[in-house]
């Protein structure tokens, strides 16, 4: 077993709504994580595996919840974690999940004295703080940079993004797959993220200045392998609307009265990060950037899609 950056101590009841996504997001950002669903194989001894996981990990993440304090198993893990922390530089990093410091003080006073972060601030902020706490840099693959030039016309109004997607195969359906993000290197907010879930939906997400997330999605379960589709996302700050279009048809739209998107998003230095690297379940995909620029109306977006399709069709005829 390789040395892990984080051992995640948690109650099983918190997997679905928080812990599994926490573990996957840490791995996608380059952390080596001991997490029972991925680190313990069929036939392994649970006790031996957990003991080895704590022994070979550099730090522990405790996801404290009401469920956490009800479980004998988490209490046993907690004692082993405290024992290691007393004899090494092993850090204990705490996340409150649907619980507050007053409850932690009542249940386990020793833990209430350790500075914690609340799960309500969102995964992006949590991941940033966890990496900062252990002096580790995220290692997303760097695919393309310098989207700065020629985009000043989009500042203040919003922007549009046109992408052509295709999937040779989608791999393991159990693991969600983040395809890539657009943002500023080493900054975890003000980002656009595109990912798929269970091979059934493609999500377009915007993370604003305050780490709040807006999410739109489209169904891809009927897409055929190697079939390519043009997906257009548009954010209009003046009308406060985001819409997602596939092959010229609006599939999803959301009004965002409280989303705080910076005026200089398109003018500041942007980079595209490839993040399809679940360590055991990679997701090959085909994507080409069709457009990035100022906000469009729905009619303009459809016309632009038609123009791109006509151009691609003419190229195919020449071939």
FENLIN-V605767 format. One record per helix or strand of 2 or more residues. SS is the DSSP state (H for helix, E for strand). FROM is the first residue (numbers start at 1). TO is the last residue. Records with the same first field share a line. If there is no record, write none. Layout:
SS: FROM-TO, FROM-TO
//
This chain:
E: 6-9, 33-34, 59-64, 91-96, 116-118, 141-145, 158-166, 177-183, 191-197, 201-207, 213-219, 229-236, 241-246, 249-255, 271-274, 286-294
H: 12-28, 36-39, 46-55, 68-70, 72-86, 101-107, 109-112, 119-121, 123-133, 152-154, 298-318
//
